Amino acid sequence: MYFRVVNIFETKIICKTFQGLEQVLADELAELNAQNIKVIKRAVMCDYDLELVYRANLELRTCLKVLVPVFEFESNSTDDLYNFATRISWEDFFDLDQTFAIDFTIQSEYFKHSQFAALKLKDAICDRFRKYNRGKRPDVKTEQPDILFNLHIQRNQVTISLDSSGTSLHQRGNRIGQTIAPINEVLAAGLIKLSKWDKQSHFVDAMCGSGTLLMEAASMAINQAPNVDRIYFCFKHWKNFDKNLFDKIQASLQQKIVHFPFKIVGSDNSRKAIYIAQNNIQKSGFKNLIELREINIQKMIPPLGKGTLIINPPYGERMQSYEIDLLYKQIGTAFKQHFSGYVCGIISSDIQAMKHIGLKPKKKYSLINGKLDCSFQLFEMYEGTKRKFTNENKTDNE
């Protein structure tokens, strides 16, 4: 059997993301001067560096978790897993008085009950501590543990990593309430980055729901790191945690805030949605940056000049087919009539409904929203689009 203990100071970092956002995340890591970047499925790998672990957690917008692999071995059963795990010096990573938990992702015919595999790993850790601490063992804590291990099994290949993040990095701490099917913050940030919005023009979400896209745009606009004010990170409980380095990084990020001279505008035809968005935006600290309007997208007049619009409209799962087709036709009409000079983006799982927009997209991206396969399409609304659309309608009606 193959078994390898990885030196934590000579290993890799694995940054997890959503399918379709891997290259966006790789570009973000390049901006942080990460070395030997490699795109893998739903993740990006690069060389380990302690400062990078801190920066990745604080600054990456399209990252869900930052993992540091520490053990690799082959296992064909839960008994093998337990036996290997009892050979590991877990006391090198955390102390008896610290809490721990195990997260897991398992795709293997050898481990049909993934939760049981994680339970066996937990037992091995506890038994190892009992053996060398007179029967005493650390406590398991499922919510915000001091130390979080990630168990990943692909067929018979086992990787155990330290999860430096703890809770998912999409949890920015802004959301008090939410509307139906809110978009994940990491996905929202990914959409904005895919749109190539350069922060030198307006940003609009004309179907804003609880305001996630608006808050992500505001954070980017003023150059605020998405998790700069977050308190809980598992790496703070690691034995090699460098508080001085972390404090220095955090302070430097807080000094990078800039002024944003353009407008960020959100609208929705639901009064409840606007109320929820107002509360979320208030908590996020972006109240003075974001303007909200209670209005239908058909009547929405954006700020004059260039800008980017991104919307996450209802999908077919939430509406009847004839209603969804009509809605998407109205969205296309709004693009043509009111958003001249804008790049307009829309994400949806309803590919047939997207055809009713009536425009040819400049870019298409395949993404996952929750469990739904989605298309993110971008349309460039040139200055002549409205005039062309009016002439076409006039011809059709004659």
N, C-alpha and C positions, 0 to 999 in steps of 0.2 A: 504494500500500500504506500502511496505517495503522501508525504507529510512535510510541510514547510512552514516554519515560523518566520514571519517577515519582520525585519527590523523596522520599527516605526519611523526611524529617521532616514530610511533608505527605500521607502515604498512609494506607492502612488496615491493620488487623490482621485476619487470617482465622484463626479457631480451629476446628480440625477435630474432629469427633466422630462417633459412630455414628448411623445413621439411627434416628430416634425419640427421640433425646436432645437435639435442637437447642434446644428451649425450656428444658430443664433447664440447659444450658450458658449460654443467654442470661441466665437468672436469676442464675447464678453471676457472670457478667460485670457485671451490674447491681450486684451486691454489691461489686464492685471499682471502682464508679463509672465504668465504661466509658461512652463517649458515642456516640450515634447507632448503637445496636445494631440489627442487622438479621439475621434468621434466613434462611439459605439452605440448600440441600440438603447435608446432612451437615456443616454448618459454621455458624458465626456470625461476622458481620463487625461491626467497630466502628472508631472513629477511632484512629489511631496515637498512641501515647504511650510513650516509652521505659520509664518506670516501670511502665506497664501490661504491657509485654512481659515484664518481670522477674516481676511479680506473677502474671501469667497462668501462666507456666511453673511457678512455685513453688506456687500455691494452687488452681488449677482442678482439680477432681476428675474432671470428665467431658470433659476435653479431651485429644486425642491429640497434636496438634501446634499450634504457634503460628507462623504464616507472615506475612511482611511482603512484599507484592508490590512489585517495583521496576521491572519492565519489562512493557509490554504492546504487542503488535503483531499484525498479521495475517500468516499464512503458509500457502501451499498445498502446500509441498513441503519436503523436508529440505534441499534446496539453498537455498531461501529462508531457512529457519531459520538455516542456517550463515552466509549473507551478512549477515543482520540482526545476528546475534550477534557477528560480527567487528567491528561498528561500536560495540559497547558497551565502555565504559571499565571493564573488570573490575578493573583496578588500583586503582580508587577503592574497591573493596569488600574486597580482600584483597591480601596481598603474595606475592612470589615464593617465599618460604620457608615459606608456609603450605600445608597440604593442603586438598583440596576433593573433593566428590563431588556427584553429581546424582541426585535422586529424581524420579520422574515418574509422572504420571497422564494418560493420553492416550485420548481417545474421539473419533476422527476418521477419516473415510474417506480423508483425504489422507495420514495417517500410519498405515499398516497395520502397520508394524513399530515399535512404540513404543520398544523398546530401541535401535534404530538412530537414532531421532530424538534420544534422550538422548546417544548416542555422538557425533552431529554437533555437538551443543551443547558437549560436552566438547572436541572438536577445535577449535571456534571459540575457546573460552576459551584453550586452550593456544597456538593460533596467534597470537592477539592478544598474549599475553605474549612469545612468541618474537620477534615483530616489534619490540617495544620493549625487549627485554632481551638482545640479542645472542645469540639462539637459545635462551635458557634459558626453562624453563616450570615451573610448580608441579606437584607430584606429586598424583596421585589416590590417595585412601585411602578404601576402602569402609567400614571400621569406624571410627566416631568421628572423622570428619574435622574439621579446624578450621572449615571453611566448608561448609555444605550448601545447595545450591540445589534448589528444587522447580520442575520443569517441568510446567506444566499446559496441555494443549491440548484445547479443545472445538471440534470442526469446524476452522475456520481461525483461531480466536482463541487466541493464545499468551500465557500469563502466566508470567513467571519471578519467583519469590519467594525471599527469604532464609528459610531454615528456622531459626528461633531456638532450637528445642528440640534438634535432633540426633536422638537416638534417641527413640522414642515415649514420651510421658509416662506411659503405663500401666505402664511398667517402673519400679516403685517401689523395686526393689532388695531386696524381702522374700523372694522365692520361691527357695528352694534346690531343692525338688523339686515335682513336680506329679502329680496323679492323672489319670485318663482324662478328656479334654474339660474342662479347667479353665476357669472363667469369667474373662474379661478384667477387669482391675482397674477400668478406666473404665466398663465396663458394670455391674460390681458396684456401683460408687458411684452410677451412674445409677438402678439399681433401688432402692437405699436412699433416694435423694432422691425418687423417684416414690412411694415408700411413705408419705412425709410423716413419717417417724420424727423426733421432735422432740428426741431425746437426753435426754428427761426420763423415760425408762422403759427396761425391759430390751430387749435385742436377742438373737435366737436364730436360728441356722441349724442345723436338725436333720438336714441331709444335707450336711455342711460340706466334704467332700472335702479339698482342700489348704489350706482356711482363708481363701480370698480375701475372701469377704463379711465374715467376722469381723474381718479386719485393716482393711478399709475402714471398718467400723463403729467400730472402736476408734480409728482416726485421727480420725474425725468427732467421736466422743464426747469426746475430750480437746482438740479444736480444734487438732490438729496438721496443718499444711499437708502435703499428700501428698508433695511433692518438696523439702521444706525442707532435707534433708540430702544431696540429690543434688549430685554434683560436676561432671558433664559437661553443659554446655549450649553450643550453638554460639555463642550471643550473647556469650559471654565472649571470643570471638576476633574479634568485630567491631571495626572501627576506632573506633566511637563508644561502646565499652563503658565504662560509668561504674562502676568498682569500688566507689567510696565509696557510691554510691547503692545498689548491689546488696547490699553488706555491711550497710548500714543496714536495708534491707527484711528481709533474712534474720534479723538480730538481733531485729527487732521481732516477727517471727513466732514465734521461739523463746520469747519472753516471753508469748505468748498461750495457753500450755498451761494447761488447767484440770483440776480433779478431776472424775471421773465416779463418782457414788455408786450407780449401778445395775449390773446384771450383764450381761455379754456371754457367751453360752454357745453352744458348738458341739458337735454330736454326729454320729456316723456309725457304721454297723454294720460298717465295715471297719477292722480293726486297722491295716492298712497306711496307710489314709487318715489316721487319727488320728496315726500316727507322723510322716507327712509334714507334717501341719498343725502338730504340735508343733515341728518343726524350723523351719518357716517363721515361726511366731509368735515363737519364740525369737530369730531373726535380726531380726525387725521391732521388737523391744523391747517388745512388748505382752504378754509372758508373764504379768505380774501383773494384766492386765485381762481376759484371756480364759480361761474354764474349758472344758475339753474332756471329753467323755464318749464311751465306746465303747458305743453302744446303738442299737437300731433306733428309727426315728421313732414306731412304734406304742407303744413303751414310754417314750418321752421325756416327762418331766414338767418343764415349764419353770418358771422362777422365778415365784412368786406375784405377782399384781398385773397391771398393764397392761404391754404390750410389743409388739414387732414381730417376726414370724418371716418370714424369706425363705429359700426353698430353690430350688436348681437341680438337680432330680432327673434321672435318666437319661431320654433321649428314645427314641422308637421305633427310631431308627437303631441303638441299642445293645442292644435287647431284642426278644424275640418279642412279637407283638401281645397274646396272652393274658396274658403276664407283665406287660406295661406297663399294661394295663387293670386288673389286680389290684393293682399297685403304687399306681396313682393312686386307686383306691377305698380302699386302706389309708391313703393320705395324707389323704383327705377325712375318714375316720373319726378319724384322729389329731387333725385340726383340731377336730372337733366334741367329742371326748371330753376333750382335754387343754389346749386353747389358748383357753379362755374368757377374754374380756377382751383378747385380742390381735388385731392386724391381721396376717393371714397372706397372704404373697405367694408366688407360684410362677411361674417362667418355664419355658416348654416350647415346642418346635416341634410337638408332637403334640397338635393341637387336639381330636381325637377322644378321646384318653386323658384330656384335661382334663375332659371331660364326666362322667367317672366319679368326680370329686371329690364331686359331689352337692350342691354349693352354688352359689348365684347370686353372681357376683362384683360387688362395688361399683364397681370400676374395671377397665378393660382398656386395655392399651397394646400397640401393635404395634412390635416391636423386631427387630433383627438380632443373632444370636449366631453369630459366625463367618460362615458362608455360609447359615445357616438362618434362615428367617422364623419368628419366635417371638411368642408372646403372653405378656405379663406380666399376671397377674390378681391382684387384691387382694380379700380376703374379710374382713369385719369379724365377729369372733366375739363376739357380745354375751353377757352373763352368762347369758341364758336359752337359748343355743344348745344346750348340753349336755343340759338338761332336755327341750327340744323333741325333740332327736334320740333320747333314751331313750324318750320316749313314742311316737314314730313307730315305733321298733323293736318296742316292746311290742305296738302295734296290729298290725303286720305279722306278728308271731309268734303272735298269738292265733287 
